[in-house]
Amino acid sequence: MLNSIVCRAEHFRSDWLGRWRELLLERPAVLAGEYRPQLHRKHWEWCAIAQALWERGFLGPGVRAVGFAVGQEPLPSLFAGYGVHVLATDLQSEAETAERWRESGQHAASLEQLYVERLVGRDDFERRVRFRPADMAAETWDLQDGGFDFVWSSCSFEHLGSLEAGLDFVLRSADLLRPGGVAIHTTEYNVSSNDATLEEGHTVLYRQRDVEELDRRLRRRRRCLARLDLYPGDEAADLEFDVPPYDPAGGRQHVKLLIGEHVSTSLLLIVNG
């Protein structure tokens, strides 16, 4: 069973990632001269979220879920295809930050942007998926606290302006869970330092010590992170790192990447509620 874990190259050979990647990702035609990395940590994030929920029995009829900053990711349609009732949320479309995400194709403003035909029929999607604006940084969300079986976000809370703002979001989002529910988030993880990092700004990078502090705060609320596995891996694609502009022609994989002066990758955090 997946626990709170760092993205590693070895995962891309696993049965679980191969199964979800086959289901979630289209196989776009590769244009002449265009490079598409085989190992991409964003694909890992969606697959790891789905696998963690599957293993814990949260993908099935009658389950209620809420997703934050869903952008145009395929997860709402995937979950609806399994019978889950989904409340998908994203920023108000007129917000300045939302405009920046819209330009990069990562902002959702309507149900139609979330519909993926290959994952769920139209009637089931319209019956099971709702959309409403919600700001992750807001103090309250008015989303029926304690009423959801699971909460998720994919590489979003590191964009709230500071390390502390992201940790606060994780703590507050767990309050939306019913007893026995689970919150699953992915975020940026600094694999090159447990000291120097990006603490404020558009993107922050969480360190081992920040993740351990999050677990301590959760335990004071009678919750915890699923067992931490923060080993960053030792294969070639774990030791290499992509550099801006990411995914260029040239053959680099995208398991690890350079953000500022720090090597980062994705981290799966599972909050047991």
DAMO-V55784 format. One line per field, one symbol per residue. ss: DSSP state (H for helix, E for strand, C for the rest). phi: phi as a letter, one per 40 degrees, with the letter a starting at -180 (. if undefined). A space follows every 50 residues. Layout:
# DAMO-V55784
ss=???
phi=???
This chain:
# DAMO-V55784
ss=CCCEEECCHHHHHCHHHHHHHHHHCCCCCCCCCCCCCCCEHHHHHHHHHH HHHHHCCCCCCCCEEEEECCCCCCHHHHHHHCCCEEEEEECCCCCHHHHH HHHCCCCCCCHHHHCCCCCCCHHHHHHHEEEEECCCCCCCCCCCCCCEEE EEEECCHHHCEEHHHHHHHHHHHHHHEEEEEEEEEEEEEECCCCCCCCCE ECCCCECHHHHHHHHHHHHHCCCEECCEECCCCCCHHHHCCECCCCCCCC CCCECCEEECCEEEEEEEEEEEC
phi=.cbcaccbdcccccccccccccccbcbccccdgcbbccbbcccddccccc cccdccgbbadgcbbbbbfcfbcccdcdcccchccbbcbacdcccccccc ccccgbbbbacdcccbdcbacdcccccbbbbacacdcccbbfbgdgbbca baabfbccbchadcccccccccccccccdgcabbbbacbccbabbcacca hcbbbcbdcccccdccccccbgbacddcbbccgbcdccccacbcccgcci gccbcbacbgbbcbacbcbbbcc
